[in-house]
Amino acid sequence: MIRGVRGAITIEKNNESEILESTEMLIREMIQENKIEAEDVASVFISVTEELTAGFPAKAMRSIEGWTYVPVMCMREIPVEGSLRNCIRVMMHVNSNAPQQNIRHIYLREAIQLRPDLKTADSP
């Protein structure tokens, strides 16, 4: 079974180092919380809101040991009026036997407002 594992994070400034550091933090937390192994990942989609233009967030994944060969694609989020700005979203497609309700989707900083229904007492 392939499961989708979602995550999102916001950043303060449109600069490459902040994009890379924040994306890596988010991906590492997604990996840790869901016990994901690179070999089990079919692909990763990363989207950014339209104002984030200083770097490719997919580059952050390449700094994680063992993730060199995981296919990753960056794209631009739909620019819906009034939507959350400065946001990086990640969707991992993971081979997993875990039931959907056991998947831990990770929303950090202001991105928690994207899915407040998923927040639990022990969520980040």
MODELLER restraints for C-alpha pairs under 7 A, 6 or more apart:
rsr = mdl.restraints
at = mdl.atoms
rsr.add(forms.Gaussian(group=physical.xy_distance, feature=features.Distance(at['CA:1:A'], at['CA:95:A']), mean=5.58, stdev=0.5))
rsr.add(forms.Gaussian(group=physical.xy_distance, feature=features.Distance(at['CA:1:A'], at['CA:96:A']), mean=5.77, stdev=0.5))
rsr.add(forms.Gaussian(group=physical.xy_distance, feature=features.Distance(at['CA:1:A'], at['CA:97:A']), mean=6.35, stdev=0.5))
rsr.add(forms.Gaussian(group=physical.xy_distance, feature=features.Distance(at['CA:2:A'], at['CA:93:A']), mean=6.12, stdev=0.5))
rsr.add(forms.Gaussian(group=physical.xy_distance, feature=features.Distance(at['CA:2:A'], at['CA:94:A']), mean=5.24, stdev=0.5))
rsr.add(forms.Gaussian(group=physical.xy_distance, feature=features.Distance(at['CA:2:A'], at['CA:95:A']), mean=4.41, stdev=0.5))
rsr.add(forms.Gaussian(group=physical.xy_distance, feature=features.Distance(at['CA:2:A'], at['CA:96:A']), mean=6.01, stdev=0.5))
rsr.add(forms.Gaussian(group=physical.xy_distance, feature=features.Distance(at['CA:3:A'], at['CA:93:A']), mean=5.72, stdev=0.5))
rsr.add(forms.Gaussian(group=physical.xy_distance, feature=features.Distance(at['CA:3:A'], at['CA:94:A']), mean=5.20, stdev=0.5))
rsr.add(forms.Gaussian(group=physical.xy_distance, feature=features.Distance(at['CA:3:A'], at['CA:95:A']), mean=6.24, stdev=0.5))
rsr.add(forms.Gaussian(group=physical.xy_distance, feature=features.Distance(at['CA:3:A'], at['CA:96:A']), mean=6.27, stdev=0.5))
rsr.add(forms.Gaussian(group=physical.xy_distance, feature=features.Distance(at['CA:4:A'], at['CA:91:A']), mean=6.33, stdev=0.5))
rsr.add(forms.Gaussian(group=physical.xy_distance, feature=features.Distance(at['CA:4:A'], at['CA:92:A']), mean=5.60, stdev=0.5))
rsr.add(forms.Gaussian(group=physical.xy_distance, feature=features.Distance(at['CA:4:A'], at['CA:93:A']), mean=4.82, stdev=0.5))
rsr.add(forms.Gaussian(group=physical.xy_distance, feature=features.Distance(at['CA:4:A'], at['CA:94:A']), mean=6.28, stdev=0.5))
rsr.add(forms.Gaussian(group=physical.xy_distance, feature=features.Distance(at['CA:5:A'], at['CA:91:A']), mean=5.67, stdev=0.5))
rsr.add(forms.Gaussian(group=physical.xy_distance, feature=features.Distance(at['CA:5:A'], at['CA:92:A']), mean=5.05, stdev=0.5))
rsr.add(forms.Gaussian(group=physical.xy_distance, feature=features.Distance(at['CA:5:A'], at['CA:93:A']), mean=6.53, stdev=0.5))
rsr.add(forms.Gaussian(group=physical.xy_distance, feature=features.Distance(at['CA:5:A'], at['CA:103:A']), mean=6.69, stdev=0.5))
rsr.add(forms.Gaussian(group=physical.xy_distance, feature=features.Distance(at['CA:5:A'], at['CA:105:A']), mean=5.83, stdev=0.5))
rsr.add(forms.Gaussian(group=physical.xy_distance, feature=features.Distance(at['CA:6:A'], at['CA:90:A']), mean=5.73, stdev=0.5))
rsr.add(forms.Gaussian(group=physical.xy_distance, feature=features.Distance(at['CA:6:A'], at['CA:91:A']), mean=4.74, stdev=0.5))
rsr.add(forms.Gaussian(group=physical.xy_distance, feature=features.Distance(at['CA:6:A'], at['CA:92:A']), mean=6.52, stdev=0.5))
rsr.add(forms.Gaussian(group=physical.xy_distance, feature=features.Distance(at['CA:6:A'], at['CA:105:A']), mean=4.90, stdev=0.5))
rsr.add(forms.Gaussian(group=physical.xy_distance, feature=features.Distance(at['CA:6:A'], at['CA:106:A']), mean=6.44, stdev=0.5))
rsr.add(forms.Gaussian(group=physical.xy_distance, feature=features.Distance(at['CA:7:A'], at['CA:26:A']), mean=6.89, stdev=0.5))
rsr.add(forms.Gaussian(group=physical.xy_distance, feature=features.Distance(at['CA:7:A'], at['CA:30:A']), mean=6.95, stdev=0.5))
rsr.add(forms.Gaussian(group=physical.xy_distance, feature=features.Distance(at['CA:7:A'], at['CA:89:A']), mean=5.78, stdev=0.5))
rsr.add(forms.Gaussian(group=physical.xy_distance, feature=features.Distance(at['CA:7:A'], at['CA:90:A']), mean=5.05, stdev=0.5))
rsr.add(forms.Gaussian(group=physical.xy_distance, feature=features.Distance(at['CA:7:A'], at['CA:91:A']), mean=6.59, stdev=0.5))
rsr.add(forms.Gaussian(group=physical.xy_distance, feature=features.Distance(at['CA:7:A'], at['CA:105:A']), mean=5.54, stdev=0.5))
rsr.add(forms.Gaussian(group=physical.xy_distance, feature=features.Distance(at['CA:7:A'], at['CA:106:A']), mean=4.46, stdev=0.5))
rsr.add(forms.Gaussian(group=physical.xy_distance, feature=features.Distance(at['CA:7:A'], at['CA:107:A']), mean=5.35, stdev=0.5))
rsr.add(forms.Gaussian(group=physical.xy_distance, feature=features.Distance(at['CA:8:A'], at['CA:87:A']), mean=6.86, stdev=0.5))
rsr.add(forms.Gaussian(group=physical.xy_distance, feature=features.Distance(at['CA:8:A'], at['CA:88:A']), mean=5.53, stdev=0.5))
rsr.add(forms.Gaussian(group=physical.xy_distance, feature=features.Distance(at['CA:8:A'], at['CA:89:A']), mean=4.21, stdev=0.5))
rsr.add(forms.Gaussian(group=physical.xy_distance, feature=features.Distance(at['CA:8:A'], at['CA:90:A']), mean=6.01, stdev=0.5))
rsr.add(forms.Gaussian(group=physical.xy_distance, feature=features.Distance(at['CA:8:A'], at['CA:106:A']), mean=6.53, stdev=0.5))
rsr.add(forms.Gaussian(group=physical.xy_distance, feature=features.Distance(at['CA:8:A'], at['CA:107:A']), mean=4.90, stdev=0.5))
rsr.add(forms.Gaussian(group=physical.xy_distance, feature=features.Distance(at['CA:8:A'], at['CA:108:A']), mean=6.25, stdev=0.5))
rsr.add(forms.Gaussian(group=physical.xy_distance, feature=features.Distance(at['CA:8:A'], at['CA:111:A']), mean=5.72, stdev=0.5))
rsr.add(forms.Gaussian(group=physical.xy_distance, feature=features.Distance(at['CA:9:A'], at['CA:26:A']), mean=6.73, stdev=0.5))
rsr.add(forms.Gaussian(group=physical.xy_distance, feature=features.Distance(at['CA:9:A'], at['CA:87:A']), mean=5.74, stdev=0.5))
rsr.add(forms.Gaussian(group=physical.xy_distance, feature=features.Distance(at['CA:9:A'], at['CA:88:A']), mean=5.43, stdev=0.5))
rsr.add(forms.Gaussian(group=physical.xy_distance, feature=features.Distance(at['CA:9:A'], at['CA:89:A']), mean=6.63, stdev=0.5))
rsr.add(forms.Gaussian(group=physical.xy_distance, feature=features.Distance(at['CA:9:A'], at['CA:107:A']), mean=6.01, stdev=0.5))
rsr.add(forms.Gaussian(group=physical.xy_distance, feature=features.Distance(at['CA:9:A'], at['CA:108:A']), mean=4.78, stdev=0.5))
rsr.add(forms.Gaussian(group=physical.xy_distance, feature=features.Distance(at['CA:9:A'], at['CA:109:A']), mean=5.97, stdev=0.5))
rsr.add(forms.Gaussian(group=physical.xy_distance, feature=features.Distance(at['CA:9:A'], at['CA:110:A']), mean=6.94, stdev=0.5))
rsr.add(forms.Gaussian(group=physical.xy_distance, feature=features.Distance(at['CA:9:A'], at['CA:111:A']), mean=5.19, stdev=0.5))
rsr.add(forms.Gaussian(group=physical.xy_distance, feature=features.Distance(at['CA:10:A'], at['CA:86:A']), mean=5.40, stdev=0.5))
rsr.add(forms.Gaussian(group=physical.xy_distance, feature=features.Distance(at['CA:10:A'], at['CA:87:A']), mean=4.33, stdev=0.5))
rsr.add(forms.Gaussian(group=physical.xy_distance, feature=features.Distance(at['CA:10:A'], at['CA:88:A']), mean=6.15, stdev=0.5))
rsr.add(forms.Gaussian(group=physical.xy_distance, feature=features.Distance(at['CA:10:A'], at['CA:109:A']), mean=5.98, stdev=0.5))
rsr.add(forms.Gaussian(group=physical.xy_distance, feature=features.Distance(at['CA:10:A'], at['CA:110:A']), mean=5.84, stdev=0.5))
rsr.add(forms.Gaussian(group=physical.xy_distance, feature=features.Distance(at['CA:10:A'], at['CA:111:A']), mean=5.84, stdev=0.5))
rsr.add(forms.Gaussian(group=physical.xy_distance, feature=features.Distance(at['CA:11:A'], at['CA:18:A']), mean=6.90, stdev=0.5))
rsr.add(forms.Gaussian(group=physical.xy_distance, feature=features.Distance(at['CA:11:A'], at['CA:86:A']), mean=5.57, stdev=0.5))
rsr.add(forms.Gaussian(group=physical.xy_distance, feature=features.Distance(at['CA:11:A'], at['CA:87:A']), mean=6.55, stdev=0.5))
rsr.add(forms.Gaussian(group=physical.xy_distance, feature=features.Distance(at['CA:12:A'], at['CA:86:A']), mean=6.96, stdev=0.5))
rsr.add(forms.Gaussian(group=physical.xy_distance, feature=features.Distance(at['CA:14:A'], at['CA:52:A']), mean=5.43, stdev=0.5))
rsr.add(forms.Gaussian(group=physical.xy_distance, feature=features.Distance(at['CA:14:A'], at['CA:53:A']), mean=6.78, stdev=0.5))
rsr.add(forms.Gaussian(group=physical.xy_distance, feature=features.Distance(at['CA:14:A'], at['CA:54:A']), mean=5.86, stdev=0.5))
rsr.add(forms.Gaussian(group=physical.xy_distance, feature=features.Distance(at['CA:15:A'], at['CA:54:A']), mean=5.07, stdev=0.5))
rsr.add(forms.Gaussian(group=physical.xy_distance, feature=features.Distance(at['CA:16:A'], at['CA:54:A']), mean=5.03, stdev=0.5))
rsr.add(forms.Gaussian(group=physical.xy_distance, feature=features.Distance(at['CA:16:A'], at['CA:55:A']), mean=4.75, stdev=0.5))
rsr.add(forms.Gaussian(group=physical.xy_distance, feature=features.Distance(at['CA:19:A'], at['CA:55:A']), mean=6.71, stdev=0.5))
rsr.add(forms.Gaussian(group=physical.xy_distance, feature=features.Distance(at['CA:19:A'], at['CA:57:A']), mean=5.99, stdev=0.5))
rsr.add(forms.Gaussian(group=physical.xy_distance, feature=features.Distance(at['CA:20:A'], at['CA:57:A']), mean=5.52, stdev=0.5))
rsr.add(forms.Gaussian(group=physical.xy_distance, feature=features.Distance(at['CA:20:A'], at['CA:59:A']), mean=6.95, stdev=0.5))
rsr.add(forms.Gaussian(group=physical.xy_distance, feature=features.Distance(at['CA:20:A'], at['CA:60:A']), mean=5.03, stdev=0.5))
rsr.add(forms.Gaussian(group=physical.xy_distance, feature=features.Distance(at['CA:23:A'], at['CA:57:A']), mean=6.04, stdev=0.5))
rsr.add(forms.Gaussian(group=physical.xy_distance, feature=features.Distance(at['CA:23:A'], at['CA:60:A']), mean=6.15, stdev=0.5))
rsr.add(forms.Gaussian(group=physical.xy_distance, feature=features.Distance(at['CA:24:A'], at['CA:60:A']), mean=5.15, stdev=0.5))
rsr.add(forms.Gaussian(group=physical.xy_distance, feature=features.Distance(at['CA:24:A'], at['CA:61:A']), mean=6.26, stdev=0.5))
rsr.add(forms.Gaussian(group=physical.xy_distance, feature=features.Distance(at['CA:30:A'], at['CA:106:A']), mean=6.15, stdev=0.5))
rsr.add(forms.Gaussian(group=physical.xy_distance, feature=features.Distance(at['CA:33:A'], at['CA:104:A']), mean=6.39, stdev=0.5))
rsr.add(forms.Gaussian(group=physical.xy_distance, feature=features.Distance(at['CA:34:A'], at['CA:103:A']), mean=6.51, stdev=0.5))
rsr.add(forms.Gaussian(group=physical.xy_distance, feature=features.Distance(at['CA:34:A'], at['CA:104:A']), mean=6.15, stdev=0.5))
rsr.add(forms.Gaussian(group=physical.xy_distance, feature=features.Distance(at['CA:38:A'], at['CA:66:A']), mean=6.43, stdev=0.5))
rsr.add(forms.Gaussian(group=physical.xy_distance, feature=features.Distance(at['CA:38:A'], at['CA:67:A']), mean=5.58, stdev=0.5))
rsr.add(forms.Gaussian(group=physical.xy_distance, feature=features.Distance(at['CA:38:A'], at['CA:70:A']), mean=6.69, stdev=0.5))
rsr.add(forms.Gaussian(group=physical.xy_distance, feature=features.Distance(at['CA:40:A'], at['CA:94:A']), mean=5.64, stdev=0.5))
rsr.add(forms.Gaussian(group=physical.xy_distance, feature=features.Distance(at['CA:40:A'], at['CA:95:A']), mean=5.12, stdev=0.5))
rsr.add(forms.Gaussian(group=physical.xy_distance, feature=features.Distance(at['CA:41:A'], at['CA:70:A']), mean=6.72, stdev=0.5))
rsr.add(forms.Gaussian(group=physical.xy_distance, feature=features.Distance(at['CA:41:A'], at['CA:92:A']), mean=6.95, stdev=0.5))
rsr.add(forms.Gaussian(group=physical.xy_distance, feature=features.Distance(at['CA:41:A'], at['CA:93:A']), mean=5.83, stdev=0.5))
rsr.add(forms.Gaussian(group=physical.xy_distance, feature=features.Distance(at['CA:41:A'], at['CA:94:A']), mean=4.41, stdev=0.5))
rsr.add(forms.Gaussian(group=physical.xy_distance, feature=features.Distance(at['CA:41:A'], at['CA:95:A']), mean=6.18, stdev=0.5))
rsr.add(forms.Gaussian(group=physical.xy_distance, feature=features.Distance(at['CA:42:A'], at['CA:93:A']), mean=5.45, stdev=0.5))
rsr.add(forms.Gaussian(group=physical.xy_distance, feature=features.Distance(at['CA:42:A'], at['CA:94:A']), mean=5.86, stdev=0.5))
rsr.add(forms.Gaussian(group=physical.xy_distance, feature=features.Distance(at['CA:43:A'], at['CA:70:A']), mean=6.15, stdev=0.5))
rsr.add(forms.Gaussian(group=physical.xy_distance, feature=features.Distance(at['CA:43:A'], at['CA:71:A']), mean=4.89, stdev=0.5))
rsr.add(forms.Gaussian(group=physical.xy_distance, feature=features.Distance(at['CA:43:A'], at['CA:72:A']), mean=5.76, stdev=0.5))
rsr.add(forms.Gaussian(group=physical.xy_distance, feature=features.Distance(at['CA:43:A'], at['CA:92:A']), mean=6.12, stdev=0.5))
rsr.add(forms.Gaussian(group=physical.xy_distance, feature=features.Distance(at['CA:43:A'], at['CA:93:A']), mean=5.42, stdev=0.5))
rsr.add(forms.Gaussian(group=physical.xy_distance, feature=features.Distance(at['CA:44:A'], at['CA:71:A']), mean=6.30, stdev=0.5))
rsr.add(forms.Gaussian(group=physical.xy_distance, feature=features.Distance(at['CA:44:A'], at['CA:72:A']), mean=4.61, stdev=0.5))
rsr.add(forms.Gaussian(group=physical.xy_distance, feature=features.Distance(at['CA:44:A'], at['CA:73:A']), mean=6.43, stdev=0.5))
rsr.add(forms.Gaussian(group=physical.xy_distance, feature=features.Distance(at['CA:44:A'], at['CA:91:A']), mean=5.67, stdev=0.5))
rsr.add(forms.Gaussian(group=physical.xy_distance, feature=features.Distance(at['CA:44:A'], at['CA:92:A']), mean=4.46, stdev=0.5))
rsr.add(forms.Gaussian(group=physical.xy_distance, feature=features.Distance(at['CA:44:A'], at['CA:93:A']), mean=6.17, stdev=0.5))
rsr.add(forms.Gaussian(group=physical.xy_distance, feature=features.Distance(at['CA:45:A'], at['CA:72:A']), mean=5.79, stdev=0.5))
rsr.add(forms.Gaussian(group=physical.xy_distance, feature=features.Distance(at['CA:45:A'], at['CA:73:A']), mean=5.03, stdev=0.5))
rsr.add(forms.Gaussian(group=physical.xy_distance, feature=features.Distance(at['CA:45:A'], at['CA:74:A']), mean=6.04, stdev=0.5))
rsr.add(forms.Gaussian(group=physical.xy_distance, feature=features.Distance(at['CA:45:A'], at['CA:90:A']), mean=5.80, stdev=0.5))
rsr.add(forms.Gaussian(group=physical.xy_distance, feature=features.Distance(at['CA:45:A'], at['CA:91:A']), mean=5.13, stdev=0.5))
rsr.add(forms.Gaussian(group=physical.xy_distance, feature=features.Distance(at['CA:45:A'], at['CA:92:A']), mean=6.50, stdev=0.5))
rsr.add(forms.Gaussian(group=physical.xy_distance, feature=features.Distance(at['CA:46:A'], at['CA:58:A']), mean=6.85, stdev=0.5))
rsr.add(forms.Gaussian(group=physical.xy_distance, feature=features.Distance(at['CA:46:A'], at['CA:73:A']), mean=6.11, stdev=0.5))
rsr.add(forms.Gaussian(group=physical.xy_distance, feature=features.Distance(at['CA:46:A'], at['CA:74:A']), mean=4.74, stdev=0.5))
rsr.add(forms.Gaussian(group=physical.xy_distance, feature=features.Distance(at['CA:46:A'], at['CA:75:A']), mean=6.24, stdev=0.5))
rsr.add(forms.Gaussian(group=physical.xy_distance, feature=features.Distance(at['CA:46:A'], at['CA:89:A']), mean=5.58, stdev=0.5))
rsr.add(forms.Gaussian(group=physical.xy_distance, feature=features.Distance(at['CA:46:A'], at['CA:90:A']), mean=4.52, stdev=0.5))
rsr.add(forms.Gaussian(group=physical.xy_distance, feature=features.Distance(at['CA:46:A'], at['CA:91:A']), mean=6.41, stdev=0.5))
rsr.add(forms.Gaussian(group=physical.xy_distance, feature=features.Distance(at['CA:47:A'], at['CA:74:A']), mean=5.57, stdev=0.5))
rsr.add(forms.Gaussian(group=physical.xy_distance, feature=features.Distance(at['CA:47:A'], at['CA:75:A']), mean=4.66, stdev=0.5))
rsr.add(forms.Gaussian(group=physical.xy_distance, feature=features.Distance(at['CA:47:A'], at['CA:76:A']), mean=5.12, stdev=0.5))
rsr.add(forms.Gaussian(group=physical.xy_distance, feature=features.Distance(at['CA:47:A'], at['CA:77:A']), mean=5.42, stdev=0.5))
rsr.add(forms.Gaussian(group=physical.xy_distance, feature=features.Distance(at['CA:47:A'], at['CA:88:A']), mean=5.80, stdev=0.5))
rsr.add(forms.Gaussian(group=physical.xy_distance, feature=features.Distance(at['CA:47:A'], at['CA:89:A']), mean=5.15, stdev=0.5))
rsr.add(forms.Gaussian(group=physical.xy_distance, feature=features.Distance(at['CA:47:A'], at['CA:90:A']), mean=6.55, stdev=0.5))
rsr.add(forms.Gaussian(group=physical.xy_distance, feature=features.Distance(at['CA:48:A'], at['CA:75:A']), mean=6.56, stdev=0.5))
rsr.add(forms.Gaussian(group=physical.xy_distance, feature=features.Distance(at['CA:48:A'], at['CA:76:A']), mean=5.10, stdev=0.5))
rsr.add(forms.Gaussian(group=physical.xy_distance, feature=features.Distance(at['CA:48:A'], at['CA:77:A']), mean=5.43, stdev=0.5))
rsr.add(forms.Gaussian(group=physical.xy_distance, feature=features.Distance(at['CA:48:A'], at['CA:87:A']), mean=5.81, stdev=0.5))
rsr.add(forms.Gaussian(group=physical.xy_distance, feature=features.Distance(at['CA:48:A'], at['CA:88:A']), mean=4.60, stdev=0.5))
rsr.add(forms.Gaussian(group=physical.xy_distance, feature=features.Distance(at['CA:48:A'], at['CA:89:A']), mean=6.35, stdev=0.5))
rsr.add(forms.Gaussian(group=physical.xy_distance, feature=features.Distance(at['CA:49:A'], at['CA:76:A']), mean=5.93, stdev=0.5))
rsr.add(forms.Gaussian(group=physical.xy_distance, feature=features.Distance(at['CA:49:A'], at['CA:77:A']), mean=5.01, stdev=0.5))
rsr.add(forms.Gaussian(group=physical.xy_distance, feature=features.Distance(at['CA:49:A'], at['CA:79:A']), mean=6.87, stdev=0.5))
rsr.add(forms.Gaussian(group=physical.xy_distance, feature=features.Distance(at['CA:49:A'], at['CA:85:A']), mean=6.19, stdev=0.5))
rsr.add(forms.Gaussian(group=physical.xy_distance, feature=features.Distance(at['CA:49:A'], at['CA:86:A']), mean=5.92, stdev=0.5))
rsr.add(forms.Gaussian(group=physical.xy_distance, feature=features.Distance(at['CA:49:A'], at['CA:87:A']), mean=5.62, stdev=0.5))
rsr.add(forms.Gaussian(group=physical.xy_distance, feature=features.Distance(at['CA:49:A'], at['CA:88:A']), mean=6.81, stdev=0.5))
rsr.add(forms.Gaussian(group=physical.xy_distance, feature=features.Distance(at['CA:50:A'], at['CA:76:A']), mean=6.22, stdev=0.5))
rsr.add(forms.Gaussian(group=physical.xy_distance, feature=features.Distance(at['CA:50:A'], at['CA:77:A']), mean=6.70, stdev=0.5))
rsr.add(forms.Gaussian(group=physical.xy_distance, feature=features.Distance(at['CA:50:A'], at['CA:79:A']), mean=6.55, stdev=0.5))
rsr.add(forms.Gaussian(group=physical.xy_distance, feature=features.Distance(at['CA:51:A'], at['CA:86:A']), mean=6.66, stdev=0.5))
rsr.add(forms.Gaussian(group=physical.xy_distance, feature=features.Distance(at['CA:52:A'], at['CA:86:A']), mean=6.31, stdev=0.5))
rsr.add(forms.Gaussian(group=physical.xy_distance, feature=features.Distance(at['CA:58:A'], at['CA:72:A']), mean=6.44, stdev=0.5))
rsr.add(forms.Gaussian(group=physical.xy_distance, feature=features.Distance(at['CA:58:A'], at['CA:73:A']), mean=6.88, stdev=0.5))
rsr.add(forms.Gaussian(group=physical.xy_distance, feature=features.Distance(at['CA:58:A'], at['CA:74:A']), mean=6.38, stdev=0.5))
rsr.add(forms.Gaussian(group=physical.xy_distance, feature=features.Distance(at['CA:61:A'], at['CA:67:A']), mean=6.64, stdev=0.5))
rsr.add(forms.Gaussian(group=physical.xy_distance, feature=features.Distance(at['CA:62:A'], at['CA:68:A']), mean=5.46, stdev=0.5))
rsr.add(forms.Gaussian(group=physical.xy_distance, feature=features.Distance(at['CA:108:A'], at['CA:124:A']), mean=6.76, stdev=0.5))
